[in-house]
Amino acid sequence: MLFTHKLRALGIILITLASLNVSAQSKSGLHILKKHAIKSSGGWDYVTVDAADKKIYVSHGTQVNILSTATGDSIGVIPNTNGVHGIALVKALGKGYTSNGRDNSCTVFDLKTNEEIGKIAVGTNPDAIFYDDFSKKVYAFNGKSSDASVIDPVTDKVVATIPLGGKPETGVSDGKGKIFVNSETTNEVVVINANTYKVVNRYKINEGDEPSGLAIDKLSNRLFIGCGGNATMVVMDAANGKNIAKFKIGDCDGVAFDPALKLIYSSNGDGNMSVIKELNANKFMFIENITTEKSARTIGIDLTTHHLFLPAAQMEATPPTAENAHPRPHMIAGSFHIIEIGK
């Protein structure tokens, strides 16, 4: 009996230790470290982090603000980017590209001087933009013309326009010849062949509505799709479109993935950032929601420091009018800033 009691006690201890271990793993340790003020006026969308050169490129109304990741100080401005949404960097050529939604163009700028090199006419209302290392092309996704403009950064010419059959949001590459882009109006991921510039597949997001944020784990070939319409993260197999997992998040607009830590982040405009852990290619675990601020809906990641950067501002209600009974809230002047999250 004494032996039996000892075994039972040992079992209780082991179960307790296991529970403590699971509890310890259920928190990321992430929290808000700093807030970096940007006093100029204007709305915002995407943010791009250059970890190697320690820069954050922040879209902001009619300009791009550049901050230091080391200090948060302002270190440059790229003006005349009317309605800028996103910023893509082509480090090998020393060039950057902005998607200017209000004048249907992309600005080309010098990464060292921040000076404008030229402008490229693209589709209507270019939104998300990124550089594909595989094809060595810049993709600008045009919201109103529902297509993608493919830019050769060597010549700064549009070499292809790809009809997408829906309003595109964020795009990513698998690094092996396929481009994936969310179609917000059809609840799909559209697959593009980066060699032929043709749509080769359309993957249905079964339980996601209005997909916006998108990231990829190139090693496991998994897509992480943030759907703001029903506050859901969907994990998808990039090889065949199989929906593998789903998680309740928030009003997501941006998604980031840290390949070293195997952590997926969703920035939610309702005031938090969801953290999900990739345990393996087919198993995922929700970790926690970290309080941020309302309006912090997009996200950039520094893969060297593992810090996250979320643009945000203080908002106030806009009085209704006869033409618009439910207007969007507007930003309080001078309140725009970048939230830095880390350990």
C-alpha positions in Angstrom: 0.0 0.0 0.0 2.8 2.4 0.9 4.4 1.7 -2.6 1.0 2.3 -4.2 0.7 5.6 -2.4 4.2 6.7 -3.5 3.4 5.9 -7.1 0.2 7.8 -6.9 2.0 10.8 -5.3 4.6 10.6 -8.0 1.9 10.6 -10.7 0.3 13.7 -9.2 3.7 15.5 -9.1 4.4 14.6 -12.8 0.9 15.8 -13.9 1.4 19.0 -11.9 4.8 19.6 -13.5 3.3 18.9 -17.0 0.5 21.4 -16.3 2.9 24.0 -15.2 5.0 23.4 -18.3 2.0 23.8 -20.6 1.0 27.0 -18.6 4.5 28.4 -19.0 4.3 27.8 -22.8 0.9 29.4 -23.1 2.4 32.9 -22.9 4.7 34.5 -25.4 6.4 37.0 -23.1 5.7 39.7 -25.6 4.6 43.1 -24.5 4.7 46.8 -25.6 8.2 48.1 -25.3 8.0 51.6 -26.8 5.8 53.9 -28.8 7.5 56.1 -31.5 5.6 59.3 -32.3 5.2 60.5 -35.9 3.7 64.0 -35.7 2.8 64.6 -39.4 -0.9 64.2 -40.5 -2.4 61.6 -42.8 -3.8 58.0 -42.7 -1.7 54.9 -42.9 -1.6 51.3 -44.1 1.3 48.9 -44.4 4.7 49.1 -42.7 7.9 47.5 -44.0 10.9 46.6 -41.8 14.5 46.5 -43.2 16.2 44.5 -40.5 19.7 44.7 -42.1 19.7 48.5 -42.4 17.7 49.0 -39.2 14.9 51.0 -40.9 11.1 51.0 -40.7 9.2 52.3 -43.7 5.8 53.6 -42.7 3.1 54.5 -45.2 1.5 57.8 -44.1 -0.9 59.7 -46.2 1.1 61.4 -48.9 4.5 60.3 -47.7 6.6 57.5 -46.3 8.2 58.1 -42.9 11.4 56.3 -42.2 12.3 55.4 -38.6 15.3 53.8 -37.0 14.6 50.4 -35.5 17.4 51.0 -33.0 16.1 54.3 -31.6 12.7 55.0 -33.1 14.0 58.3 -34.3 12.9 59.8 -37.7 15.7 59.4 -40.2 14.0 60.3 -43.5 10.9 61.0 -45.5 9.9 60.0 -49.0 7.4 62.7 -50.2 4.8 62.8 -53.0 3.5 59.3 -52.5 -0.2 60.2 -52.8 -2.4 57.7 -50.9 0.5 55.4 -50.2 -0.3 51.9 -49.1 2.8 49.7 -49.2 6.6 49.7 -49.6 8.7 47.1 -51.3 12.5 47.0 -51.1 14.8 45.6 -53.8 18.1 45.7 -51.9 20.2 44.2 -54.6 19.5 47.2 -56.9 19.3 49.8 -54.1 15.7 50.7 -54.9 12.4 50.9 -53.1 8.9 51.0 -54.5 5.7 52.5 -53.0 2.1 51.8 -54.1 0.3 55.1 -54.4 -3.4 54.4 -54.3 -4.7 57.8 -55.2 -2.8 58.4 -58.4 -2.5 54.8 -59.7 1.3 54.8 -59.6 4.3 53.3 -58.0 7.1 55.7 -56.9 10.7 54.4 -57.3 13.1 55.7 -54.8 16.8 55.4 -53.9 17.3 53.4 -50.7 20.4 55.5 -49.7 19.2 59.0 -50.5 15.4 58.4 -50.3 15.2 60.6 -53.5 12.6 59.8 -56.1 14.0 58.0 -59.2 10.8 57.8 -61.2 7.1 56.9 -61.2 5.4 53.9 -62.9 1.8 53.9 -64.0 0.0 50.8 -62.8 -3.6 49.6 -62.3 -6.3 51.4 -60.4 -5.8 52.0 -56.7 -2.6 50.0 -56.1 -2.7 48.6 -52.5 -0.3 45.8 -51.3 3.1 45.6 -53.0 6.0 43.2 -52.5 9.3 42.0 -54.2 9.5 38.4 -55.2 13.1 37.1 -54.8 12.4 34.1 -57.1 11.3 36.0 -60.3 13.1 39.2 -59.3 9.9 41.2 -59.9 7.8 43.7 -58.0 4.1 42.9 -57.7 1.6 45.7 -57.1 -1.9 44.5 -56.4 -4.5 46.9 -57.6 -7.7 47.1 -55.6 -10.2 48.7 -58.0 -9.0 47.2 -61.3 -8.8 43.8 -59.6 -5.4 42.9 -61.1 -1.7 42.8 -60.5 0.9 44.9 -62.2 4.3 43.1 -62.5 7.3 45.5 -62.6 10.8 44.6 -63.7 13.0 46.6 -61.3 15.9 46.6 -63.7 14.0 48.6 -66.3 11.2 49.9 -64.1 8.6 48.9 -66.7 5.4 47.0 -66.2 6.0 43.6 -67.9 2.6 42.0 -67.3 -0.9 42.8 -66.0 -2.6 39.8 -64.4 -6.4 39.8 -64.0 -7.4 38.4 -60.6 -11.1 38.2 -60.6 -11.5 39.8 -57.2 -10.2 42.6 -55.1 -6.6 41.7 -54.1 -5.1 42.3 -50.7 -1.7 41.0 -49.4 0.6 38.8 -51.6 3.5 36.5 -50.7 5.8 34.1 -52.6 6.9 30.6 -51.8 10.3 31.3 -53.2 9.9 28.5 -55.8 7.8 30.1 -58.5 4.4 30.6 -57.0 2.8 33.9 -55.9 -0.2 33.8 -53.5 -2.6 36.7 -53.0 -5.8 37.1 -51.0 -8.9 37.9 -53.0 -11.1 39.8 -50.4 -14.3 39.9 -52.4 -14.3 36.2 -53.4 -12.8 34.6 -50.2 -10.1 32.9 -52.1 -6.3 32.7 -52.3 -5.3 33.3 -56.0 -2.2 31.3 -57.1 0.0 32.9 -59.8 2.8 31.2 -61.8 5.7 33.6 -61.5 7.3 32.4 -64.7 4.2 32.8 -67.0 2.3 35.5 -65.0 -0.8 33.4 -65.3 -3.4 32.5 -62.6 -3.0 28.7 -62.2 -5.3 28.0 -59.2 -7.9 29.5 -56.9 -8.1 28.1 -53.3 -11.3 28.6 -51.4 -11.1 29.8 -47.9 -13.9 27.7 -46.4 -14.4 29.4 -43.1 -12.8 32.8 -43.7 -14.5 36.0 -44.8 -12.8 39.1 -46.3 -9.2 37.8 -46.2 -6.6 40.6 -45.9 -3.4 39.8 -44.0 -1.3 37.0 -45.4 2.0 35.4 -44.5 3.8 32.1 -45.4 6.1 29.6 -43.9 8.2 28.6 -46.9 9.7 25.6 -45.0 6.3 23.9 -44.2 4.6 25.5 -47.2 1.7 26.8 -45.0 -0.2 30.0 -45.7 -1.5 32.1 -42.7 -4.6 34.0 -43.8 -6.1 36.8 -41.6 -9.8 37.3 -42.4 -11.2 40.5 -41.0 -14.7 39.9 -42.0 -15.3 37.1 -39.5 -12.2 37.7 -37.2 -10.7 34.3 -38.2 -7.2 33.0 -38.9 -7.1 30.2 -41.5 -4.1 28.0 -42.0 -3.9 26.6 -45.5 -1.6 24.1 -47.4 -0.1 26.2 -50.2 0.4 23.0 -52.3 -3.3 22.2 -52.7 -5.4 24.8 -50.9 -6.5 22.4 -48.1 -7.8 24.3 -45.1 -5.8 22.8 -42.1 -6.8 24.9 -39.1 -8.7 28.0 -38.0 -8.5 30.3 -35.0 -10.7 33.1 -33.6 -8.6 36.3 -33.7 -9.9 39.9 -34.2 -10.5 42.5 -36.9 -7.3 41.5 -38.7 -5.7 43.5 -41.5 -2.1 42.3 -41.2 -0.3 39.0 -40.6 3.4 38.4 -39.9 5.4 35.2 -39.4 8.6 34.6 -37.6 10.3 31.5 -39.1 12.9 31.2 -36.4 10.4 31.2 -33.5 7.6 29.6 -35.6 5.2 32.3 -34.4 2.3 33.7 -36.4 1.0 37.2 -35.5 -2.3 38.9 -36.4 -2.6 42.6 -35.9 -6.3 43.3 -35.0 -7.8 46.8 -35.3 -10.0 46.2 -32.3 -7.0 46.5 -30.0 -5.0 43.4 -29.7 -2.4 41.2 -31.5 -3.1 37.4 -31.7 -0.2 35.0 -31.3 -0.3 31.4 -32.7 2.4 28.8 -32.6 3.2 26.5 -35.4 4.1 23.1 -33.7 4.5 21.3 -37.0 3.1 21.5 -40.5 -0.3 20.2 -39.4 -0.5 21.3 -35.8 -1.0 24.8 -34.5 -1.7 26.2 -31.0 -3.3 29.5 -30.0 -1.0 31.2 -27.5 -2.6 34.5 -26.5 -4.0 37.9 -27.4 -1.7 40.8 -26.5 -3.3 44.2 -25.8 -2.2 46.8 -28.3 -4.5 49.8 -29.2 -7.6 50.2 -31.3 -6.6 51.1 -34.8 -3.3 49.0 -34.7 -4.4 46.9 -37.7 -1.2 46.4 -39.8 2.1 44.9 -38.8 5.8 44.7 -39.7 8.4 42.3 -38.2 12.2 42.6 -37.6 13.4 39.0 -38.2 16.8 39.9 -36.5 15.4 41.3 -33.2 12.0 39.5 -33.4 10.3 42.8 -32.6 6.9 43.7 -34.1 5.9 47.2 -35.3 2.3 48.3 -35.5 1.1 51.7 -36.7 -1.7 53.2 -34.7 -3.4 56.5 -33.7 -6.0 57.9 -31.3 -9.4 58.0 -33.0 -12.6 60.0 -32.4 -16.1 59.7 -33.7 -17.0 61.6 -36.9 -20.5 63.3 -36.7 -23.0 61.7 -39.1 -24.3 63.6 -42.2 -27.2 63.3 -44.5 -25.0 61.6 -47.0 -23.3 59.3 -44.5 -25.2 58.2 -41.4 -22.3 56.0 -40.2 -19.1 57.7 -41.0 -15.7 56.2 -40.1 -14.0 57.7 -37.0 -11.1 60.0 -37.8 -7.6 60.4 -36.4 -6.9 62.9 -33.7 -4.2 65.3 -35.2 -0.7 64.6 -34.0 -1.5 61.2 -32.4 0.0 58.9 -35.0 2.7 56.6 -33.7 4.4 53.2 -34.1 3.9 50.5 -31.3 7.0 48.4 -30.8 6.4 44.9 -29.3 9.0 42.5 -28.0 10.3 40.7 -25.0 
